[in-house]
Amino acid sequence: MPAIKKNDEVLVITGEYKGKKGIVLKVFPKLNKVLVNGINVRKRHEKPNKTNQSGGIVEKEMPIDISNVMLLEGGVPVRTKRIREPGKKRIRVSVKTGKAI
């Protein structure tokens, strides 16, 4: 189970978009990939359909490997771990500060 979830703010740490920040739109846990708003944008040729009646060349965000992004907590990139609190579910915790995310 990845430590990054939908609607988390992340920082890209490697690759073409290194240093850019974005919000996670979707997580693909089986593929270990995430879809981040405004990151890894590619042009795709699409046929006309009900949602895109004109068709043509469309810019789409493509998934990026989950190891290439880092969770942001208060604008600072943090590593996370999962701990189980007594009588509760697992929660994400910052490794450095120990605070729940």
N, CA, C and O atoms as a GROMACS GRO file, in nm:
protein
  404
    1MET      N    1   0.085  -0.118   0.000
    1MET     CA    2   0.000   0.000   0.000
    1MET      C    3   0.089   0.124   0.000
    1MET      O    4   0.170   0.141   0.091
    2PRO      N    5   0.074   0.210  -0.099
    2PRO     CA    6   0.160   0.329  -0.106
    2PRO      C    7   0.130   0.430   0.005
    2PRO      O    8   0.018   0.437   0.056
    3ALA      N    9   0.231   0.507   0.040
    3ALA     CA   10   0.216   0.607   0.145
    3ALA      C   11   0.160   0.738   0.090
    3ALA      O   12   0.132   0.831   0.165
    4ILE      N   13   0.142   0.745  -0.041
    4ILE     CA   14   0.087   0.865  -0.103
    4ILE      C   15  -0.056   0.835  -0.145
    4ILE      O   16  -0.084   0.732  -0.205
    5LYS      N   17  -0.145   0.928  -0.113
    5LYS     CA   18  -0.287   0.910  -0.140
    5LYS      C   19  -0.339   1.022  -0.230
    5LYS      O   20  -0.270   1.121  -0.254
    6LYS      N   21  -0.462   1.004  -0.277
    6LYS     CA   22  -0.528   1.104  -0.359
    6LYS      C   23  -0.541   1.234  -0.279
    6LYS      O   24  -0.565   1.232  -0.158
    7ASN      N   25  -0.525   1.347  -0.346
    7ASN     CA   26  -0.533   1.482  -0.291
    7ASN      C   27  -0.414   1.521  -0.204
    7ASN      O   28  -0.416   1.628  -0.142
    8ASP      N   29  -0.310   1.439  -0.198
    8ASP     CA   30  -0.186   1.478  -0.128
    8ASP      C   31  -0.108   1.574  -0.216
    8ASP      O   32  -0.111   1.564  -0.338
    9GLU      N   33  -0.036   1.667  -0.153
    9GLU     CA   34   0.054   1.754  -0.228
    9GLU      C   35   0.191   1.688  -0.230
    9GLU      O   36   0.242   1.646  -0.127
   10VAL      N   37   0.250   1.678  -0.350
   10VAL     CA   38   0.378   1.609  -0.365
   10VAL      C   39   0.478   1.696  -0.439
   10VAL      O   40   0.441   1.791  -0.508
   11LEU      N   41   0.605   1.663  -0.423
   11LEU     CA   42   0.715   1.728  -0.491
   11LEU      C   43   0.784   1.624  -0.576
   11LEU      O   44   0.813   1.514  -0.529
   12VAL      N   45   0.811   1.656  -0.703
   12VAL     CA   46   0.882   1.564  -0.792
   12VAL      C   47   1.031   1.578  -0.760
   12VAL      O   48   1.085   1.688  -0.762
   13ILE      N   49   1.097   1.464  -0.730
   13ILE     CA   50   1.237   1.470  -0.686
   13ILE      C   51   1.336   1.428  -0.794
   13ILE      O   52   1.456   1.452  -0.779
   14THR      N   53   1.289   1.367  -0.903
   14THR     CA   54   1.379   1.329  -1.012
   14THR      C   55   1.309   1.346  -1.145
   14THR      O   56   1.186   1.355  -1.152
   15GLY      N   57   1.388   1.349  -1.251
   15GLY     CA   58   1.333   1.350  -1.386
   15GLY      C   59   1.313   1.490  -1.442
   15GLY      O   60   1.362   1.589  -1.389
   16GLU      N   61   1.240   1.494  -1.552
   16GLU     CA   62   1.218   1.616  -1.628
   16GLU      C   63   1.147   1.725  -1.548
   16GLU      O   64   1.172   1.843  -1.568
   17TYR      N   65   1.061   1.686  -1.458
   17TYR     CA   66   0.981   1.782  -1.380
   17TYR      C   67   1.035   1.800  -1.238
   17TYR      O   68   0.959   1.838  -1.148
   18LYS      N   69   1.163   1.774  -1.217
   18LYS     CA   70   1.223   1.784  -1.084
   18LYS      C   71   1.202   1.923  -1.025
   18LYS      O   72   1.224   2.024  -1.092
   19GLY      N   73   1.157   1.928  -0.898
   19GLY     CA   74   1.136   2.054  -0.829
   19GLY      C   75   0.994   2.108  -0.840
   19GLY      O   76   0.961   2.206  -0.772
   20LYS      N   77   0.910   2.048  -0.924
   20LYS     CA   78   0.772   2.096  -0.940
   20LYS      C   79   0.682   2.032  -0.836
   20LYS      O   80   0.705   1.918  -0.793
   21LYS      N   81   0.580   2.107  -0.796
   21LYS     CA   82   0.484   2.058  -0.698
   21LYS      C   83   0.350   2.037  -0.766
   21LYS      O   84   0.320   2.102  -0.866
   22GLY      N   85   0.270   1.945  -0.712
   22GLY     CA   86   0.138   1.921  -0.767
   22GLY      C   87   0.053   1.840  -0.672
   22GLY      O   88   0.102   1.789  -0.571
   23ILE      N   89  -0.075   1.828  -0.706
   23ILE     CA   90  -0.171   1.751  -0.627
   23ILE      C   91  -0.194   1.617  -0.695
   23ILE      O   92  -0.208   1.610  -0.817
   24VAL      N   93  -0.197   1.510  -0.617
   24VAL     CA   94  -0.219   1.376  -0.671
   24VAL      C   95  -0.366   1.362  -0.711
   24VAL      O   96  -0.455   1.381  -0.629
   25LEU      N   97  -0.388   1.329  -0.838
   25LEU     CA   98  -0.523   1.310  -0.889
   25LEU      C   99  -0.570   1.166  -0.875
   25LEU      O  100  -0.688   1.141  -0.848
   26LYS      N  101  -0.478   1.071  -0.893
   26LYS     CA  102  -0.514   0.930  -0.886
   26LYS      C  103  -0.390   0.848  -0.852
   26LYS      O  104  -0.278   0.885  -0.889
   27VAL      N  105  -0.409   0.738  -0.780
   27VAL     CA  106  -0.300   0.649  -0.742
   27VAL      C  107  -0.326   0.512  -0.805
   27VAL      O  108  -0.437   0.460  -0.800
   28PHE      N  109  -0.222   0.454  -0.865
   28PHE     CA  110  -0.229   0.320  -0.923
   28PHE      C  111  -0.139   0.229  -0.840
   28PHE      O  112  -0.022   0.211  -0.876
   29PRO      N  113  -0.191   0.170  -0.730
   29PRO     CA  114  -0.104   0.093  -0.639
   29PRO      C  115  -0.042  -0.031  -0.702
   29PRO      O  116   0.071  -0.066  -0.666
   30LYS      N  117  -0.111  -0.098  -0.792
   30LYS     CA  118  -0.054  -0.219  -0.854
   30LYS      C  119   0.061  -0.185  -0.947
   30LYS      O  120   0.153  -0.266  -0.964
   31LEU      N  121   0.057  -0.068  -1.007
   31LEU     CA  122   0.163  -0.026  -1.099
   31LEU      C  123   0.270   0.059  -1.030
   31LEU      O  124   0.372   0.090  -1.091
   32ASN      N  125   0.246   0.096  -0.903
   32ASN     CA  126   0.334   0.187  -0.828
   32ASN      C  127   0.351   0.320  -0.900
   32ASN      O  128   0.462   0.371  -0.914
   33LYS      N  129   0.240   0.376  -0.947
   33LYS     CA  130   0.243   0.502  -1.018
   33LYS      C  131   0.136   0.596  -0.963
   33LYS      O  132   0.038   0.552  -0.903
   34VAL      N  133   0.158   0.726  -0.983
   34VAL     CA  134   0.060   0.827  -0.943
   34VAL      C  135   0.039   0.924  -1.059
   34VAL      O  136   0.128   0.945  -1.141
   35LEU      N  137  -0.079   0.982  -1.063
   35LEU     CA  138  -0.113   1.083  -1.162
   35LEU      C  139  -0.116   1.217  -1.088
   35LEU      O  140  -0.196   1.237  -0.998
   36VAL      N  141  -0.026   1.309  -1.128
   36VAL     CA  142  -0.012   1.436  -1.059
   36VAL      C  143  -0.055   1.549  -1.152
   36VAL      O  144  -0.018   1.551  -1.270
   37ASN      N  145  -0.133   1.642  -1.099
   37ASN     CA  146  -0.185   1.754  -1.177
   37ASN      C  147  -0.071   1.841  -1.232
   37ASN      O  148   0.010   1.892  -1.155
   38GLY      N  149  -0.065   1.857  -1.364
   38GLY     CA  150   0.034   1.942  -1.429
   38GLY      C  151   0.172   1.882  -1.445
   38GLY      O  152   0.263   1.950  -1.491
   39ILE      N  153   0.190   1.757  -1.408
   39ILE     CA  154   0.320   1.690  -1.417
   39ILE      C  155   0.312   1.579  -1.522
   39ILE      O  156   0.212   1.510  -1.533
   40ASN      N  157   0.420   1.564  -1.600
   40ASN     CA  158   0.432   1.462  -1.705
   40ASN      C  159   0.320   1.477  -1.808
   40ASN      O  160   0.250   1.381  -1.841
   41VAL      N  161   0.303   1.598  -1.859
   41VAL     CA  162   0.199   1.628  -1.957
   41VAL      C  163   0.249   1.587  -2.095
   41VAL      O  164   0.358   1.626  -2.136
   42ARG      N  165   0.169   1.509  -2.166
   42ARG     CA  166   0.202   1.460  -2.300
   42ARG      C  167   0.088   1.492  -2.395
   42ARG      O  168  -0.027   1.508  -2.352
   43LYS      N  169   0.119   1.499  -2.523
   43LYS     CA  170   0.017   1.523  -2.624
   43LYS      C  171  -0.029   1.389  -2.680
   43LYS      O  172   0.053   1.303  -2.712
   44ARG      N  173  -0.160   1.373  -2.690
   44ARG     CA  174  -0.220   1.250  -2.741
   44ARG      C  175  -0.319   1.285  -2.851
   44ARG      O  176  -0.390   1.385  -2.842
   45HIS      N  177  -0.324   1.202  -2.954
   45HIS     CA  178  -0.421   1.220  -3.062
   45HIS      C  179  -0.546   1.143  -3.024
   45HIS      O  180  -0.540   1.023  -2.998
   46GLU      N  181  -0.660   1.211  -3.022
   46GLU     CA  182  -0.784   1.146  -2.984
   46GLU      C  183  -0.887   1.159  -3.094
   46GLU      O  184  -0.899   1.263  -3.160
   47LYS      N  185  -0.961   1.052  -3.113
   47LYS     CA  186  -1.073   1.054  -3.208
   47LYS      C  187  -1.190   1.128  -3.144
   47LYS      O  188  -1.200   1.134  -3.022
   48PRO      N  189  -1.277   1.184  -3.227
   48PRO     CA  190  -1.396   1.246  -3.170
   48PRO      C  191  -1.484   1.144  -3.098
   48PRO      O  192  -1.503   1.033  -3.146
   49ASN      N  193  -1.536   1.183  -2.981
   49ASN     CA  194  -1.627   1.098  -2.905
   49ASN      C  195  -1.726   1.188  -2.832
   49ASN      O  196  -1.729   1.308  -2.855
   50LYS      N  197  -1.806   1.130  -2.744
   50LYS     CA  198  -1.908   1.210  -2.675
   50LYS      C  199  -1.848   1.318  -2.586
   50LYS      O  200  -1.901   1.430  -2.581
   51THR      N  201  -1.740   1.288  -2.516
   51THR     CA  202  -1.681   1.386  -2.426
   51THR      C  203  -1.597   1.489  -2.500
   51THR      O  204  -1.593   1.606  -2.461
   52ASN      N  205  -1.531   1.448  -2.608
   52ASN     CA  206  -1.446   1.537  -2.686
   52ASN      C  207  -1.494   1.531  -2.831
   52ASN      O  208  -1.442   1.453  -2.911
   53GLN      N  209  -1.593   1.612  -2.865
   53GLN     CA  210  -1.658   1.600  -2.995
   53GLN      C  211  -1.571   1.645  -3.111
   53GLN      O  212  -1.589   1.599  -3.224
   54SER      N  213  -1.476   1.735  -3.085
   54SER     CA  214  -1.392   1.781  -3.195
   54SER      C  215  -1.273   1.688  -3.219
   54SER      O  216  -1.221   1.684  -3.331
   55GLY      N  217  -1.229   1.614  -3.117
   55GLY     CA  218  -1.113   1.527  -3.132
   55GLY      C  219  -0.986   1.610  -3.142
   55GLY      O  220  -0.981   1.722  -3.090
   56GLY      N  221  -0.885   1.558  -3.208
   56GLY     CA  222  -0.761   1.632  -3.230
   56GLY      C  223  -0.653   1.599  -3.129
   56GLY      O  224  -0.657   1.495  -3.064
   57ILE      N  225  -0.558   1.690  -3.115
   57ILE     CA  226  -0.444   1.670  -3.026
   57ILE      C  227  -0.481   1.726  -2.888
   57ILE      O  228  -0.516   1.844  -2.875
   58VAL      N  229  -0.471   1.642  -2.786
   58VAL     CA  230  -0.510   1.678  -2.650
   58VAL      C  231  -0.391   1.658  -2.557
   58VAL      O  232  -0.318   1.560  -2.570
   59GLU      N  233  -0.370   1.752  -2.465
   59GLU     CA  234  -0.264   1.735  -2.365
   59GLU      C  235  -0.321   1.664  -2.243
   59GLU      O  236  -0.423   1.705  -2.188
   60LYS      N  237  -0.253   1.556  -2.201
   60LYS     CA  238  -0.299   1.475  -2.089
   60LYS      C  239  -0.184   1.454  -1.991
   60LYS      O  240  -0.068   1.445  -2.031
   61GLU      N  241  -0.219   1.446  -1.862
   61GLU     CA  242  -0.120   1.406  -1.762
   61GLU      C  243  -0.103   1.255  -1.769
   61GLU      O  244  -0.202   1.182  -1.778
   62MET      N  245   0.020   1.210  -1.765
   62MET     CA  246   0.048   1.067  -1.767
   62MET      C  247   0.103   1.026  -1.630
   62MET      O  248   0.161   1.109  -1.559
   63PRO      N  249   0.087   0.900  -1.593
   63PRO     CA  250   0.135   0.855  -1.461
   63PRO      C  251   0.287   0.867  -1.449
   63PRO      O  252   0.360   0.851  -1.546
   64ILE      N  253   0.331   0.895  -1.327
   64ILE     CA  254   0.473   0.903  -1.295
   64ILE      C  255   0.499   0.802  -1.183
   64ILE      O  256   0.412   0.776  -1.101
   65ASP      N  257   0.618   0.746  -1.181
   65ASP     CA  258   0.649   0.644  -1.080
   65ASP      C  259   0.643   0.705  -0.940
   65ASP      O  260   0.686   0.818  -0.918
   66ILE      N  261   0.588   0.629  -0.847
   66ILE     CA  262   0.566   0.679  -0.711
   66ILE      C  263   0.698   0.705  -0.639
   66ILE      O  264   0.702   0.784  -0.544
   67SER      N  265   0.806   0.640  -0.683
   67SER     CA  266   0.936   0.662  -0.620
   67SER      C  267   0.997   0.796  -0.661
   67SER      O  268   1.095   0.839  -0.601
   68ASN      N  269   0.941   0.861  -0.763
   68ASN     CA  270   0.993   0.988  -0.810
   68ASN      C  271   0.925   1.109  -0.746
   68ASN      O  272   0.955   1.223  -0.780
   69VAL      N  273   0.834   1.084  -0.652
   69VAL     CA  274   0.766   1.194  -0.583
   69VAL      C  275   0.781   1.178  -0.432
   69VAL      O  276   0.800   1.067  -0.381
   70MET      N  277   0.773   1.291  -0.363
   70MET     CA  278   0.786   1.291  -0.218
   70MET      C  279   0.671   1.372  -0.159
   70MET      O  280   0.637   1.478  -0.211
   71LEU      N  281   0.613   1.323  -0.053
   71LEU     CA  282   0.501   1.389   0.013
   71LEU      C  283   0.545   1.520   0.075
   71LEU      O  284   0.653   1.529   0.133
   72LEU      N  285   0.461   1.623   0.062
   72LEU     CA  286   0.489   1.753   0.124
   72LEU      C  287   0.401   1.770   0.246
   72LEU      O  288   0.280   1.746   0.241
   73GLU      N  289   0.463   1.813   0.355
   73GLU     CA  290   0.388   1.843   0.478
   73GLU      C  291   0.425   1.986   0.517
   73GLU      O  292   0.536   2.013   0.562
   74GLY      N  293   0.330   2.076   0.500
   74GLY     CA  294   0.358   2.217   0.528
   74GLY      C  295   0.462   2.276   0.434
   74GLY      O  296   0.538   2.365   0.473
   75GLY      N  297   0.466   2.228   0.310
   75GLY     CA  298   0.560   2.278   0.211
   75GLY      C  299   0.699   2.217   0.221
   75GLY      O  300   0.787   2.254   0.144
   76VAL      N  301   0.720   2.126   0.314
   76VAL     CA  302   0.850   2.062   0.333
   76VAL      C  303   0.838   1.914   0.295
   76VAL      O  304   0.748   1.846   0.343
   77PRO      N  305   0.929   1.863   0.210
   77PRO     CA  306   0.923   1.721   0.174
   77PRO      C  307   0.956   1.633   0.294
   77PRO      O  308   1.053   1.659   0.366
   78VAL      N  309   0.876   1.528   0.315
   78VAL     CA  310   0.898   1.439   0.429
   78VAL      C  311   0.890   1.293   0.385
   78VAL      O  312   0.816   1.258   0.293
   79ARG      N  313   0.967   1.210   0.454
   79ARG     CA  314   0.952   1.066   0.439
   79ARG      C  315   0.845   1.022   0.538
   79ARG      O  316   0.825   1.086   0.642
   80THR      N  317   0.777   0.913   0.506
   80THR     CA  318   0.670   0.867   0.594
   80THR      C  319   0.688   0.721   0.630
   80THR      O  320   0.756   0.645   0.562
   81LYS      N  321   0.626   0.686   0.740
   81LYS     CA  322   0.616   0.545   0.778
   81LYS      C  323   0.475   0.525   0.832
   81LYS      O  324   0.405   0.621   0.862
   82ARG      N  325   0.435   0.400   0.842
   82ARG     CA  326   0.300   0.369   0.890
   82ARG      C  327   0.313   0.301   1.026
   82ARG      O  328   0.390   0.206   1.042
   83ILE      N  329   0.237   0.350   1.122
   83ILE     CA  330   0.237   0.287   1.253
   83ILE      C  331   0.092   0.258   1.292
   83ILE      O  332  -0.001   0.322   1.244
   84ARG      N  333   0.077   0.162   1.379
   84ARG     CA  334  -0.056   0.126   1.427
   84ARG      C  335  -0.071   0.178   1.569
   84ARG      O  336   0.002   0.138   1.659
   85GLU      N  337  -0.167   0.268   1.587
   85GLU     CA  338  -0.196   0.316   1.721
   85GLU      C  339  -0.286   0.214   1.790
   85GLU      O  340  -0.364   0.146   1.724
   86PRO      N  341  -0.276   0.201   1.922
   86PRO     CA  342  -0.358   0.102   1.993
   86PRO      C  343  -0.508   0.125   1.969
   86PRO      O  344  -0.561   0.233   1.993
   87GLY      N  345  -0.573   0.020   1.922
   87GLY     CA  346  -0.717   0.026   1.901
   87GLY      C  347  -0.761   0.104   1.779
   87GLY      O  348  -0.880   0.127   1.760
   88LYS      N  349  -0.666   0.146   1.695
   88LYS     CA  350  -0.701   0.223   1.576
   88LYS      C  351  -0.640   0.161   1.452
   88LYS      O  352  -0.568   0.061   1.460
   89LYS      N  353  -0.669   0.221   1.338
   89LYS     CA  354  -0.610   0.178   1.213
   89LYS      C  355  -0.467   0.229   1.204
   89LYS      O  356  -0.420   0.301   1.291
   90ARG      N  357  -0.400   0.190   1.096
   90ARG     CA  358  -0.266   0.242   1.071
   90ARG      C  359  -0.275   0.388   1.028
   90ARG      O  360  -0.369   0.427   0.958
   91ILE      N  361  -0.178   0.466   1.070
   91ILE     CA  362  -0.174   0.606   1.030
   91ILE      C  363  -0.037   0.637   0.971
   91ILE      O  364   0.062   0.570   1.002
   92ARG      N  365  -0.032   0.739   0.886
   92ARG     CA  366   0.094   0.784   0.828
   92ARG      C  367   0.158   0.882   0.924
   92ARG      O  368   0.092   0.970   0.980
   93VAL      N  369   0.289   0.866   0.944
   93VAL     CA  370   0.364   0.949   1.038
   93VAL      C  371   0.491   0.997   0.969
   93VAL      O  372   0.555   0.921   0.897
   94SER      N  373   0.528   1.122   0.992
   94SER     CA  374   0.653   1.176   0.942
   94SER      C  375   0.768   1.109   1.015
   94SER      O  376   0.766   1.098   1.137
   95VAL      N  377   0.870   1.065   0.942
   95VAL     CA  378   0.983   0.997   1.003
   95VAL      C  379   1.062   1.093   1.091
   95VAL      O  380   1.104   1.057   1.201
   96LYS      N  381   1.081   1.216   1.043
   96LYS     CA  382   1.166   1.311   1.115
   96LYS      C  383   1.097   1.367   1.239
   96LYS      O  384   1.155   1.368   1.348
   97THR      N  385   0.972   1.414   1.224
   97THR     CA  386   0.905   1.481   1.336
   97THR      C  387   0.820   1.387   1.420
   97THR      O  388   0.798   1.414   1.538
   98GLY      N  389   0.772   1.277   1.362
   98GLY     CA  390   0.686   1.185   1.435
   98GLY      C  391   0.541   1.228   1.440
   98GLY      O  392   0.461   1.166   1.510
   99LYS      N  393   0.506   1.335   1.368
   99LYS     CA  394   0.369   1.385   1.366
   99LYS      C  395   0.285   1.307   1.265
   99LYS      O  396   0.334   1.265   1.160
  100ALA      N  397   0.158   1.289   1.298
  100ALA     CA  398   0.065   1.222   1.207
  100ALA      C  399   0.034   1.314   1.090
  100ALA      O  400   0.024   1.436   1.104
  101ILE      N  401   0.018   1.254   0.975
  101ILE     CA  402  -0.013   1.331   0.854
  101ILE      C  403  -0.158   1.311   0.818
  101ILE      O  404  -0.205   1.368   0.719
   0.00000   0.00000   0.00000
